[in-house]
Amino acid sequence: GHSGAWFPGYPELASAPGPFTLGGRGGSVMDPSKESTYAFLDGFIGEMTQLFPDPYFHIGGDEVNPRAWNQSESIQAFAKEHELKDAPAIQVYFNQRLLKIVQKYGKTMVGWDEILVPGLPTDAVIQSWRGQKSLSEAASKGYRGILSWGYYLDHLSPASLHYAVDPLGADASSLTPEQASRIMGGEACMWAELVGPETVDSRIWPRTAAIAERLWSSKNITDVDAMYVRLEAVNRNLEFTGVMHRAYYQSSLDRIAGSQPVGPLRVLADVIEALGLGTGRTGRPMGTMPLNRLVDACLPESELARSMELAARRLVANPAGDRGDEAMLRRQFETWAANDALFQPLAENNKLLAGAAPLSKDLSALGEAGIKMLDYLTPHPVAPAGVSQKKLSRKARKAELAAQQAAQAAREEWLTKENAELARLAQPPRRGNSGGGGPSPSADVRLAAFRPVKVLADALVHK
């Protein structure tokens, strides 16, 4: 299904006539009816197996578009001659021929879960990208399997999501011990449509370490907060080994800011999360697409937003406890509230930030809301000197009660509006336009800053 890159140089391999171009998304696939196709692949696989000592050889086999096979008179005649009733049967034939070539060179064939159709020899290993159901199905039918669904790094999902996926969980949990033993483990995937030299490190690390721990650990180890503590230590150590995920983050922001102060951009970017191919990224990835936008600079997961969310959870669990969490949250909220006034001059006339203005306004609004929520959650009342409740007249007490009820009603009305705003921010970003014909910078990122504020808002609802 991904063989189109071969055809500009070797058009004779294709099932349909060209023209073919690099980077094009034509619907053609390899011609399985020609012996010359298998002779070519034999030479290629023979050369590759000499270069790489691995015991496995991956043939792909996913997302095969059968249109070219169905429309080709010669391929349909070939299928009829070999009693291949449909396109899946043609693919089985092709895979069987490939399997013999791969085995000829002493390798085990691996293919994506689309190759799992009746007639496929059980010598093949099934790698599942579509879910744990196909992995379980493969194991139950006698195939060895590898899970990649849930471990796609280019989706830019949080480490916690990857950590929650166990190859032996979900559908695989009902397998017999013998069937479960066929599941070999998992493999993280990092596709390169949206990465370059300056972004690849931040797309791979540190989340791959969380996947590694999941695959190497007992299924009973599931404490996400504890995982993040270990992940932060690994994250720091990665810098010592030369991984540039944090260094390139700052240099990318410097480049976007240009000659303007980068500080306001850093405040915003620190609580923004980049979206990937599976989490709302807009626009078709192209090989010529410049990777210089806000989404390319931002990290997949906001460390600051996560630490603030943890602080907010501790605070609402014990409002009268250590004031350190409240002080940290208030300091950050005040920074957010003041940041938009500093950010707007930076974004003005900057095409790379033209669509980020709404994000900045949202961040400042979240800062103001967070301050107010802290005031509601952690009041520090000071009684007027010389005044006690006993000394208040009945009329004064009644007036005070009315004032309290009015304040409570106003607070509830305000909180309802804030919760609606938080719900909006929790939704996947909508595709917009920056005015230059491309997607808006706000379309491909998520403002993670809403999460600690949401914790406080939920606590106020139940207070």
C-alpha positions in Angstrom: 0.0 0.0 0.0 3.0 2.3 0.3 5.0 1.2 -2.7 4.4 4.4 -4.8 7.9 5.7 -4.2 9.3 2.8 -6.2 7.4 3.7 -9.4 9.1 6.9 -10.6 12.3 4.9 -11.0 10.8 1.5 -11.8 7.5 2.1 -13.5 7.4 -1.5 -14.8 6.7 -2.7 -11.2 3.3 -0.8 -11.1 -0.1 -2.3 -11.8 -1.2 0.7 -13.7 0.5 3.1 -16.2 2.0 6.4 -14.9 3.1 9.0 -14.9 4.5 8.7 -11.4 6.1 11.4 -9.2 8.0 11.3 -5.9 5.7 12.3 -3.1 2.6 11.6 -5.2 -0.3 9.6 -3.8 -1.4 7.6 -6.8 -3.5 4.6 -6.3 -1.2 2.1 -8.0 0.4 -0.9 -6.3 2.9 -3.5 -7.4 1.9 -5.9 -10.2 1.6 -9.3 -8.6 1.0 -11.1 -12.0 4.6 -10.5 -13.4 7.4 -12.8 -12.6 9.7 -9.8 -13.1 8.2 -8.2 -10.0 9.3 -11.1 -7.8 12.7 -11.3 -9.5 13.2 -7.6 -8.7 12.1 -8.1 -5.1 14.3 -11.1 -4.7 17.3 -9.0 -5.6 16.3 -6.2 -3.4 15.5 -8.4 -0.3 18.8 -10.3 -0.9 20.7 -7.0 -0.8 18.9 -5.7 2.3 19.3 -8.9 4.3 23.1 -8.7 3.8 23.1 -5.1 5.2 21.0 -5.8 8.3 21.6 -8.8 10.6 18.1 -8.7 12.1 16.3 -12.0 12.1 13.1 -10.3 10.8 12.2 -8.6 7.5 9.1 -6.3 7.4 7.2 -6.4 4.1 4.6 -3.7 5.0 1.4 -4.9 3.3 -1.0 -2.3 4.8 -3.5 0.0 3.2 -3.4 -1.7 -0.2 -5.7 0.0 -2.7 -7.1 -2.8 -4.9 -8.5 -0.4 -7.6 -5.5 -0.9 -9.9 -5.7 -4.7 -9.6 -9.5 -4.6 -10.2 -9.2 -2.4 -13.3 -6.3 -4.2 -14.9 -7.4 -6.8 -17.5 -4.1 -8.7 -17.3 -4.2 -8.9 -13.5 -7.8 -10.0 -13.5 -7.0 -12.7 -16.1 -4.1 -13.8 -13.9 -6.4 -14.0 -10.9 -8.9 -16.1 -12.8 -6.1 -18.4 -14.0 -4.9 -18.9 -10.4 -8.4 -19.1 -8.9 -7.9 -15.9 -6.9 -11.5 -14.7 -6.3 -10.9 -11.2 -5.2 -8.3 -8.6 -4.2 -7.6 -10.1 -0.7 -6.9 -13.4 -2.4 -4.5 -11.7 -4.8 -2.7 -10.1 -1.8 -2.4 -13.5 -0.1 -0.8 -14.9 -3.2 1.6 -12.0 -3.3 2.4 -12.4 0.4 3.0 -16.1 -0.1 5.5 -15.4 -2.8 7.2 -12.8 -0.7 7.3 -15.2 2.3 9.3 -17.7 0.3 11.8 -15.0 -0.8 12.2 -13.8 2.8 12.7 -17.3 4.1 15.2 -18.0 1.3 17.5 -15.5 3.0 17.0 -16.9 6.4 14.6 -14.2 7.7 11.2 -14.2 9.4 8.6 -12.2 7.5 6.7 -9.5 9.4 3.7 -7.6 8.0 1.0 -5.2 9.1 -2.3 -6.7 10.3 -4.0 -6.3 6.9 -2.0 -9.4 5.7 -4.0 -11.5 8.2 -6.4 -13.1 5.8 -7.3 -16.8 5.2 -4.4 -18.7 3.5 -1.6 -16.8 5.1 1.1 -19.2 6.4 1.5 -19.1 10.2 5.3 -18.5 9.7 4.5 -14.8 9.2 4.5 -12.4 12.2 1.5 -10.0 12.4 2.2 -6.4 13.5 -1.0 -4.7 14.6 -1.4 -1.0 14.0 -5.2 -1.0 13.9 -5.9 -2.2 17.5 -5.6 -5.0 20.0 -8.4 -6.9 18.4 -6.4 -7.9 15.4 -3.4 -8.8 17.6 -5.6 -11.1 19.7 -7.1 -12.6 16.5 -3.7 -13.3 15.1 -2.5 -15.0 18.3 -5.7 -17.1 18.5 -5.1 -18.4 15.0 -1.5 -19.5 15.6 0.4 -16.4 14.5 3.0 -14.6 16.5 2.2 -10.9 16.9 3.6 -7.4 17.8 1.5 -4.5 18.9 2.1 -1.0 17.6 -1.3 0.5 18.1 -1.1 2.8 21.0 2.6 3.4 20.5 2.5 5.8 17.5 4.9 8.6 18.6 3.9 10.8 15.6 0.4 11.0 17.0 2.0 13.2 19.8 -0.2 11.6 22.5 0.8 12.0 26.1 3.1 9.5 27.7 0.2 8.4 30.0 -1.8 7.2 27.0 1.1 5.1 25.7 1.7 3.8 29.3 -1.9 2.6 29.6 -1.6 0.2 26.6 -0.5 -3.3 27.4 0.0 -5.8 24.6 -1.6 -8.5 26.8 -4.5 -6.3 27.8 -7.9 -5.6 26.4 -8.9 -8.2 23.8 -5.7 -10.2 24.5 -6.6 -10.7 28.1 -9.0 -13.5 27.2 -6.4 -15.5 25.3 -5.3 -18.9 26.7 -1.7 -18.9 28.1 -0.5 -20.8 25.0 -2.1 -18.2 22.7 -0.9 -15.3 24.8 2.7 -16.6 24.5 2.6 -15.8 20.8 2.4 -12.1 21.5 6.0 -11.1 21.3 5.6 -7.5 22.6 5.3 -4.1 21.1 7.1 -1.6 18.9 6.9 2.1 19.0 6.5 3.8 15.6 7.8 7.3 14.5 6.7 8.2 11.0 8.6 11.1 9.5 6.1 13.1 7.5 6.1 15.9 10.1 9.6 15.9 11.5 13.0 17.3 10.6 16.5 17.4 12.2 15.4 20.0 14.8 12.1 18.3 15.8 12.7 14.6 15.6 14.3 14.3 19.1 11.3 16.0 20.8 8.9 13.7 19.0 10.7 10.6 20.1 11.9 11.5 23.6 11.1 11.2 26.4 7.8 9.4 25.7 9.6 6.4 24.2 11.0 5.7 27.7 7.4 5.4 29.0 6.6 2.9 26.3 9.8 1.0 27.0 8.8 0.8 30.7 5.4 -0.4 29.8 6.7 -3.2 27.6 9.4 -4.2 30.1 7.3 -4.1 33.3 4.6 -6.2 34.9 1.0 -5.4 34.0 0.4 -4.5 37.6 2.7 -1.5 37.4 0.2 1.2 36.4 0.8 4.3 38.7 0.9 7.1 36.1 2.1 9.8 38.6 5.0 7.6 39.7 5.9 6.9 36.0 6.1 10.7 35.3 8.5 11.1 38.3 10.8 8.5 36.7 10.3 10.0 33.3 11.4 13.4 34.4 14.7 11.9 35.7 15.2 10.1 32.3 14.3 13.4 30.5 17.2 15.2 32.3 19.6 12.3 31.6 18.8 12.3 28.0 20.2 15.8 27.7 23.5 14.6 29.1 23.6 12.0 26.3 23.3 14.6 23.6 19.6 14.4 22.9 18.5 17.9 21.7 14.8 17.9 22.4 14.9 20.7 25.0 17.7 22.7 23.4 16.0 22.8 20.0 12.7 23.8 21.7 14.3 27.1 22.9 16.1 27.8 19.7 13.0 27.2 17.6 11.1 29.7 19.8 14.0 32.2 19.4 13.7 31.9 15.6 10.0 32.4 15.6 10.3 35.5 17.8 12.9 37.0 15.5 14.2 40.3 16.8 11.5 40.6 19.4 11.8 39.4 23.1 11.1 35.7 23.2 9.8 35.7 26.8 6.1 36.2 26.1 6.2 33.5 23.5 7.9 31.1 25.9 5.2 31.7 28.5 2.6 30.7 25.9 4.5 27.8 24.4 5.3 26.2 27.7 1.6 25.4 28.2 0.8 24.5 24.5 0.9 20.9 23.2 1.6 20.1 19.6 -0.9 17.9 17.8 0.1 14.9 15.7 -1.4 12.9 12.8 -3.8 11.1 15.2 -4.7 13.9 17.5 -6.1 16.6 15.3 -3.2 17.8 13.2 -4.6 19.6 10.1 -3.3 19.9 6.7 -1.8 17.3 4.4 1.9 16.6 5.2 4.2 17.4 2.3 7.9 16.7 1.9 8.4 20.4 1.1 6.4 21.8 4.1 8.6 24.0 6.2 8.7 22.9 9.8 9.0 26.4 11.3 5.6 27.0 12.8 4.5 27.2 16.4 3.3 23.6 16.3 6.7 22.4 15.2 8.4 24.2 18.1 6.0 23.1 20.8 6.4 19.8 22.6 3.9 17.0 22.6 3.3 17.3 26.3 3.4 20.4 28.6 5.5 19.6 31.6 4.4 22.9 33.3 0.7 22.2 32.7 1.1 18.7 34.2 3.0 19.9 37.3 0.3 22.6 37.8 -2.4 20.0 37.5 -0.8 17.9 40.2 -0.4 20.9 42.4 -4.1 21.8 41.9 -5.1 18.3 42.8 -3.1 18.4 46.0 -4.5 21.8 46.9 -8.2 20.8 46.4 -7.6 17.6 48.4 -6.3 19.7 51.4 -6.9 23.5 51.0 -5.6 24.2 54.5 -2.4 22.3 53.9 1.0 23.4 52.6 0.7 26.8 51.0 3.5 26.0 48.5 1.1 24.6 45.9 -1.2 27.6 46.2 1.7 30.0 45.9 3.1 28.3 42.8 -0.3 28.2 41.1 -1.0 31.9 41.9 2.4 32.9 40.6 1.8 31.1 37.3 -1.8 32.4 37.0 -0.5 35.9 37.5 2.1 35.4 34.8 -0.5 34.1 32.4 -2.9 37.0 33.1 -0.3 39.6 32.3 1.2 37.8 29.3 -1.3 38.7 26.5 -0.4 42.4 26.7 3.2 41.5 26.2 2.5 38.8 23.5 0.3 40.8 21.1 3.1 43.3 20.1 5.3 40.2 19.5 2.7 38.6 17.3 1.9 41.7 15.3 3.3 41.5 11.8 4.8 38.0 12.6 3.2 35.6 10.1 4.4 32.6 12.1 2.3 33.9 15.1 -0.6 35.6 13.3 -3.1 32.9 14.3 -1.8 32.4 17.8 -3.4 35.6 19.2 -6.6 33.8 20.3 -4.4 31.3 22.2 -2.7 34.1 24.0 -6.0 35.7 24.9 -7.3 32.4 26.2 -4.2 31.9 28.3 -4.6 35.3 30.0 -8.3 34.6 30.6 -7.4 31.3 32.2 -4.9 33.1 34.4 -7.5 35.6 35.6 -10.0 32.7 36.2 -7.4 30.7 38.1 -6.6 33.6 40.4 -10.3 34.1 41.2 -10.8 30.3 41.8 -7.9 30.3 44.2 -9.5 33.2 46.1 -12.7 31.2 46.4 -11.0 28.0 47.4 -8.5 29.3 49.8 -10.0 32.4 51.5 -8.1 34.2 54.2 -10.8 36.1 56.1 -9.9 38.8 58.4 -12.6 39.8 61.0 -13.1 43.6 61.5 -11.5 44.7 64.7 -13.8 44.8 67.6 -16.7 43.2 65.7 -18.3 39.9 66.7 -21.3 38.0 65.3 -23.0 38.3 68.6 -22.8 42.1 68.6 -24.5 42.4 65.2 -28.1 43.3 65.3 -30.7 41.1 63.8 -31.2 43.5 61.0 -27.4 43.6 60.3 -27.2 39.8 60.4 -30.1 39.5 57.9 -28.4 42.0 55.6 -25.1 40.1 55.9 -26.9 36.8 55.0 -28.5 38.4 52.0 -25.2 39.7 50.8 -23.7 36.3 51.2 -26.5 34.7 49.2 -26.1 37.3 46.5 -22.3 36.7 46.4 -22.9 32.9 46.2 -25.4 33.3 43.3 -22.9 35.6 41.5 -20.2 33.1 42.1 -22.3 30.2 40.7 -23.2 32.2 37.6 -19.6 33.1 37.0 -18.5 29.5 37.5 -21.1 28.2 35.1 -19.7 30.5 32.4 -16.1 29.5 33.2 -17.0 25.8 33.0 -18.5 26.4 29.6 -15.3 28.1 28.5 -13.2 25.3 29.9 -15.3 22.8 28.0 -14.6 24.8 24.8 -10.9 24.7 25.5 -11.0 20.9 26.0 -12.4 20.4 22.5 -10.1 19.5 19.6 -9.0 22.8 17.9 -10.9 23.8 14.8 -9.1 24.2 11.5 -8.7 27.9 10.8 -6.7 30.1 8.4 -3.8 32.3 9.2 -4.6 34.7 6.3 -1.7 33.4 4.3 -3.5 30.5 2.8 -2.2 28.0 5.3 -3.6 26.5 8.5 -3.8 28.7 11.5 -1.1 28.2 14.2 -3.9 27.6 16.7 -5.4 24.7 14.5 -2.5 22.3 15.2 -1.9 22.9 18.9 -3.8 22.4 22.2 -3.8 24.8 25.1 -3.0 22.5 28.0 -3.2 25.4 30.5 -6.9 24.7 30.9 -6.3 21.5 32.9 -5.1 22.9 36.3 -7.9 25.5 36.1 -10.4 22.7 35.4 -9.3 20.9 38.6 -10.0 24.0 40.6 -13.3 24.6 38.9 -14.5 21.0 39.6 -13.6 21.5 43.2 -15.6 24.7 43.4 -18.7 23.0 41.9 -18.6 20.4 44.6 -17.7 22.8 47.4 
